Amino acid sequence: MLQTPYYLIDKSGLLRNLEKIAYVRERSGAKALLALKCFATWCVFDFMRDYMDGTTSSSLNEVRLGHERFGKETHAYSVAYADYEIDEVISHADKIIFNSISQLERFADKSTGIVRGLRLNPQVSSSSFDLADPARPFSRLGEWDVAKVERIMDRISGFMIHNNCENADFDLFDRMLGDIEAKFGSLLKQAEWVSLGGGIHFTGEDYPLDRFADRLKAFSETYGVQVYLEPGEASITKSTTLETTVLDTLFNGKNLAIVDASIEAHMLDLLIYRESAKVSPNEGDHPYMICGKSCLAGDIFGEFRFPNELKTGDRVSIQDAAGYTMVKKNWFNGVKMPAIAMKELDGTIVPVREFTYQDYEQSLS
Ligand SMILES: Cc1ncc(COP(=O)(O)O)c(C=O)c1O
């Protein structure tokens, strides 16, 4: 038995998403690149590779990881590149997408040998959190002035537009793509490729995959462009759990159970967006607040129901622990870093990586 805490990536859960991605690629002609900012746990890249076209990145480290560990097509993007990293970024990438015209101009000479693109900001998005809203007021994420972009069209062949955020509503996607066409149609007609970014929850249950794929195909045909998608969350949703063990139980007006992991250290995104973790099936007569073991007062995974009283040594499995979790895990309080394990399609659990005191020590000096 593997010692908790550990992240358990279930390949059959991954496969459900990957098969939908492959279907959309096939029907629409769009290419799908894994967004490494969301999920970069490369032990499953061999498994994912057959269903996707490559990776996209947000930094030198990610573009290198994508190139070396995933392979296939590698897109480089960053909010801003530094002079000291640009050559290495280009050495790992098939395309480079600049966030601004000034970055494109700064690195124009260095990037003549690679396919170049620019991020556009359509100033509409589906985000309800300003923290994650690329179209927020004064956003630094991409260019929006068509006249300015027209002047550099001889230097680029495509665009990246990311304005969907956790969008599970096809009609909203469709409307926003319509907005993009109305605003940027003249630019899109000059492009050879367009990446529509991530944030589209098309692998979720009941998403109208055929309508989605047909809309992508129609878009591609109208402008004569190769469409790319950059699914992060959609690639890995519902594939992974954080396996924990109860260390202590208390009653302080509510039943509390403290587990051997921490939301602050191991599922930080939930805390940032003030969302509860998920436990399944979350049914039974015994409600508990599941608490993390860091000293942060609000280190709380959430309140859930269990069929029996919880006691020290019981296992609690936190659901949906792949996206924006493993890439953000940290050593707060020196809490033991969850190991990483994979559940193979036949149910076998394979330990992949454990983290030691030396990993903690070396991350600090
Ligand atoms: C440019 C870009 N592409 C892709 C993604 C992946 O988004 P998601 O994980 O929601 O699919 C993001 C997320 O912020 C992004 O900024």
The ligand as a Gaussian input file, in Angstrom:
#p B3LYP/6-31G(d) Opt

LIG

0 1
 C       -3.676000      30.847000     -23.295000
 C       -4.303000      29.735000     -22.549000
 N       -4.506000      28.562000     -23.176000
 C       -5.075000      27.507000     -22.545000
 C       -5.473000      27.603000     -21.220000
 C       -6.076000      26.390000     -20.561000
 O       -7.322000      26.638000     -20.048000
 P       -8.207000      25.492000     -19.399000
 O       -7.342000      24.728000     -18.452000
 O       -9.298000      26.206000     -18.694000
 O       -8.687000      24.645000     -20.536000
 C       -5.296000      28.814000     -20.533000
 C       -5.724000      28.959000     -19.123000
 O       -5.611000      29.956000     -18.495000
 C       -4.687000      29.905000     -21.203000
 O       -4.480000      31.081000     -20.582000

